[in-house]
């Protein structure tokens, strides 16, 4: 069976209504790209009329390129934008890529290009339409022929990236350790005031504690989300039964994670984990009062995202060596050693809770903890901001993980 060339590229440049977004395929005339090229020119659809990329009338670019408008052309003004500045921009980007050696000269008559082009109906600046579509097309071609992104770049960026048009950033736990602040006081106004005193850091996770949830209801998560729209928020449900239903409540409230009790039956825990992961939120498993954590984990078919080793407030007075308290951390790490992601990251993170301070937190981190869950040390402090900083200072690495990443465009150095 003959082997055909087939490359895929994408690029977005610009902002607001002037943004240009180009998706393209490059490949052999005799292959699937050639078929798509021929079909697009012969099977027309109203409002999405394809056109050949021309530098000017009677001068098509090479490799031959067809432009397919993404947005329905409803007026002559819409048509002018695609048949004018966008058409010549795409054509010149292809021609320049050929002249610069990005596209191999010996493929110029063997390959064709299909480019899907976005132009906002409210875009009016023809120079910006040209410049952004030229740049986006050229970048998409370069990425396609480099087979960009690399798998390493994909793994590196997928959880930290923010889409400029999506207007939201759904946080992920991509680089531990983290500080999780437990908002346990059963008073929304109390925590509303507290959040305004906490420093901004993407090392911070917010937990809507069980007392607060019971007092205010699951809707309190949405209310807190209005104050901190991009925070990672955990709903500490401590679910014991009907796990699927309670996960749905947490998801609908905009929580990024929900907590199930490790005392629940294996069947309930499995359903809880499955539903959370189906919806794209994290499944936390709180092992408070579970005597043999590893034995419980052996009974589960599903893998939780985070396991919490938790010493309850009512039992904190019991004297215990802080190092001994977290002795189960390496055992759990070993238990899931063979379940790591392909990227090498741990599939399961381990959180510790109960009497955590800047001193005991150091011991937990040394033992391998990924998340420090802290409540009263922060929420009852005279200076909550200072208390948070004390804990962030013991976490290795920058307190703001993305401090040096200040742009939304792609970084080509990492493929």
N, C-alpha and C positions, 0 to 999 in steps of 0.2 A: 504494500500500500504506500503511495507516494507521501512524502512528508511536506507539509505546507508551512510557510512562515505565518505566524499569527501572534501579534503583539497587542497589548491593551495598555492605554495610558489615560490619565486624568489630571486636570489642573484647574484651580480656581484662583483668580486674581481680581483685585479691586474690592470695592465695598459699596454698601448701599444699593441703590438702583442701577449703578454703573457696573456692578459685578459681572465678570465673565466666567462661565464654567463650561469647560470643554471635556467631553468624553470621546475617545477615539479608538478605532481599531486600525492597525496597519498589517497588511499581509499579502499573500500571493493572490494573483488574479484567479488562479485555478482552484483556490481553496475557499473556506467559508467567508473570508472577508470579501473576496471577489463576488461571491454569490449575493452577499448583503449589499454590495455596491450596485450590482445590476438590478436587484429587486427594488432598491430605494429609488432608482431613476425610472423604473417601469411601473411601479405600483404606488401611485400618488394618493395622498389623503388630504382632505380639505384643511387648510390652515397650517399644514406642515409640509409644504412643497419643497422637495429637495432641490439643490442647485449645485452645479460644479463650482469649485473654488477657482475664481479668475482673478489675476492680478489687475487686469483691465479687460473690458470686452474684447473677445477674440484672442485672449492670451491666458489659457488655463495653466495652472501650475503642474509640476510633476514631482513625485508620482501623482497621477490623477486623483483628485480628492472630491468627495461629495459631502456637502454640508446639509445636515438635517436639523431644522429648527426645533428646539425643545418646547418653546412656548407657541401656542396657536396664534397665527398671524390673522388679526381681525380687521386691521385698517391698512390703508396705503402707507401710513407712517411706520407701522410695524414692518411692512414689506421693505420699505426703503432702508431700514436699519440693517436687515439681514442681507439684502441684495447690494448694499453699499459698503459701509465701513467694515462690517463683519466679514463679508465675502472676500474683500481684498486683504484683510488682516490675516485670515486663515491661509489664503493662497501664498502670501509673501512669507509667512512663517514656515510653510512647507518648502518653498523655494530656497529660503535662507538656510534651512536645516540641511538641504541637499548640498548647497554650496559650501557650507561649513564642515561637511563630512559627517554630520550626525546621521543622515540617511545615506547608505552606501550608493555610490553612483551606478554600480553594476546592477542594482535592483530597481532603478528608476522606471523601467518599462515592465517589470515583473510584478511590482507591488501596486496596490491601490490603498486609499485611506478613506474611512468613513468617520466623519466628525460630527458629533451631536453638539449643537451650540445653543447656549442660553443667553437671551437678551431680555431684560426686564421691560415690560410694556411702557414703564415710566422713564426709561433711560432717554436722555435728550442730547447729551454731549457726545457728538460723533467722534471727536478726537479720543475721548476716553473709551468709547465702544471699540474703536480701532486698536488703541494701545493695549487694552486689557485682553482682547481676543487674540491679538498677535502674540502677546506674552504667554497666555494660557495655552495656545496651540503649540507653540514651540516647546514649552515646558512639558506638555503632555507627550509630545513626540520623543523628547529626550528620555522621559521616564519609561515610556513603552519599550524603547529599544535597549534600555539598561535593565529591563525587567524589575523596575522599581515599584514598590518598596521591597527591600530585602526582608526576609523573615525576621531577622534580628531587629530591624527598624520597626516593623509592625508590632512585635512584642514590646518594644521599648515605648512606643508612642500610644498604643491603643487605649490605655487606661488613663493617660495623663492629658490627652488632647481635648480641645474644645472647638466644636464646629462654629465658625463665625456667623452662620446664618441660622443655626438651630436655636440660638439665643438662650440656651440653657447649658449647664455643665453638670452632668451626672457623675459625681465623684466615685472613684473606685479605690480600693486598698491595694495599691500597686507597689508601694515601697515602704514597708514597716521599718522601724517601730513607730507606733502612734500613741498619742495620749487621748484617752476617751474620758470625757467629763460627764459624770452621771448627774443628771438634773433630777434629784430625788425629792426635793422639798415639794409637798403637795399644794403648790401655789403658782399659778401661771405668772401673775405680776412679779413675783419674786425672781423668777428666772428670766423674765423679760428684761428686768433691770440688770441682772447678772450678765447676760449675754453682751450688753453694751460695754461691759468692763473687761471682757476677755479679749486678749490680743488676737489679731488675725494670723492664722497659720494653717497651712494645709496638712500639718501633722496632727491636727485636732479633729477628733470625732465627738459628736454630741449624742448622748444617750438620754432619751426620754424615759426616766425611771418609772418603775412599777407604781410607787405611791402617786406620782404625778398623773400617770395614765388612769389610775383608778379614780382619782378625784376629778379630773378634767375630761376624761374620755379620750378616745383615740384621735378625735379632731384636734387635740392640742398640738399634734405633730404639724399639721398644716399651719396653725397659727405661728409656731416657732419658725417654720419654713419661710414665712413672710419676712422675718427679721434677718435670717441667715439663709438666703435662697440657694447658695452653693455648698452648704455644709453637708457632711455625711452624717445622717441622723439615724440612730438605732432606736427602734421601739422595743422596750424591754417588757414583752408580754408575759414571759415565763410560762408559756403555753404548756398545759398538761394533757389536753385532749382536743379533739376537732382542730388539729393543727392547720389543715388546709384552709378552713374558714377564717381563722385568726390571721393567717398570712395575708389573705385577701384584704382584711381590714387594714393591716399595716401598709400594704401596697397602695390601696386607695387613698390612704392618708399622706402619701408621698414619702414614706420612710424608705431609706436605702437598705435597711436590714431589720430583721425581726428576731426575737430571742425565744427559744424553746427551752423548757426545763429538761435537764438530763434525767429527772425522775419519771418522766413520761414513759409510756411503753415504747419498745422499739418500733412497733407499727406506727404509732402516732408521730414519733420523731422522723421516721422515714417519709411519711406523708408531708410533714412540715418542710423538710429539706427539699423534697421534690417540687412542691408548690413554690417555694421561695426561688429556687433556681430556674423554674419554668418562667416566672415573672421577671427574672433578672435582678432580684435583690438578694442580699446575703442572708444565709441561715446561720445564726449564732446558736450554740448549744451550751447552756449554763449548767455546769456540773456541781452546783452547790448541793451538799449533803449526799453526793454520790461517792460511796466509799472506795470503789474500785473502778476508776475511770476507764482504764484499758479494757477491762472485762465488759463494760457497757458498750464501748465502741466496737468490740468484736461482734456484738449482736446486731449491729446496724448494717443494712445493705447500702445505704446512701452515705455520702461523705459530706459532713458539714463544712462550711467555709471558715468558721471561727469556733474554737472551743474555749470556754471560759472556766478557769480554775478560780472558784469563788468561795471566799470565807465570809459568811454572813455577819452583819453588824452585831447581832445578838451573841455571837460566839467570838468576837474579836478580842474580848478580854482574856481569853485563854492564852497563856504564855506559850509561845512557839518560836523556834528558831526560824527567822525569815527565809533562810536558805532551804531549810527542810520543808517549809510550807509549799515551795514551788518545785519540789523534787520530781513531780510528775511531768514537768515540761519536757525533759529529754526523752522520757518514755513515750510520750505522745508523738514527738518528732520522729522517733524511731518507728513507731507504729505506722506512720504515713510516709515513711521514707521512699517507698516504691511508688507512691502516688503523685510525685512531683509533676508539675507541668512540663511540657516539652522545652519551655524557655529556661527551665532549671529552678523556677520559683516554687516555693512551698505551696501545695494545694490547700493546706489547712494552716491557718494562723492560730496562735495561742494567746489568749488574753488572761490577765490576772486581775483579781479584784478582792478588796478587803484590807483596809488599813494601809493602803499604799501612800507613801510619802516620797520625798526626794531621796531619802536614805534607803528605805525598803525597795523602792523602785529600781535602784541600781542593782540590787541582788537579783531581782526578777529578770532584768535585762541580761545580766551575766549568765543566767540560767537558760536564756534563749527566748524570753517572752517577746511577742510581737506587738502587744497592745497593753498599756497600763490603764486600768479603769480606776478613776479617782473621783470620789464624791465630796465628802465633807471637808477634806483638806483644802479644796478650792471653794466649794459653795458656801462654806461657813467661815471662810477666811475674812479678816478685816480688809485685806488687800488682795482680792481674787486675781488681779492681773499679775501681781508679783508671785503668787502661788503657782499660777500657770507657767510663768517664766522659769521658776525654780525647777519644775518638772521637765519642761522643754529642754532645759540646759543639760539634763543628764541623758537625753536621747541623742545618740550619735548622728552626725550629719547635720545639714542645714535645718533650721526650724521651719523654714519655708522651702519645700522641696523644689518648686518651680520658680524660685527667686530669679534665676538667671534667664528664664525663658520668657521674654517680654513681647514676642511677636506671634502672630497667628499663622503666618505663612510657613511653608515647609522648610525644613533644614536639609539641604541637599547633601551635606557632608556625610550624613549617616545612611545614604542610599535611599 
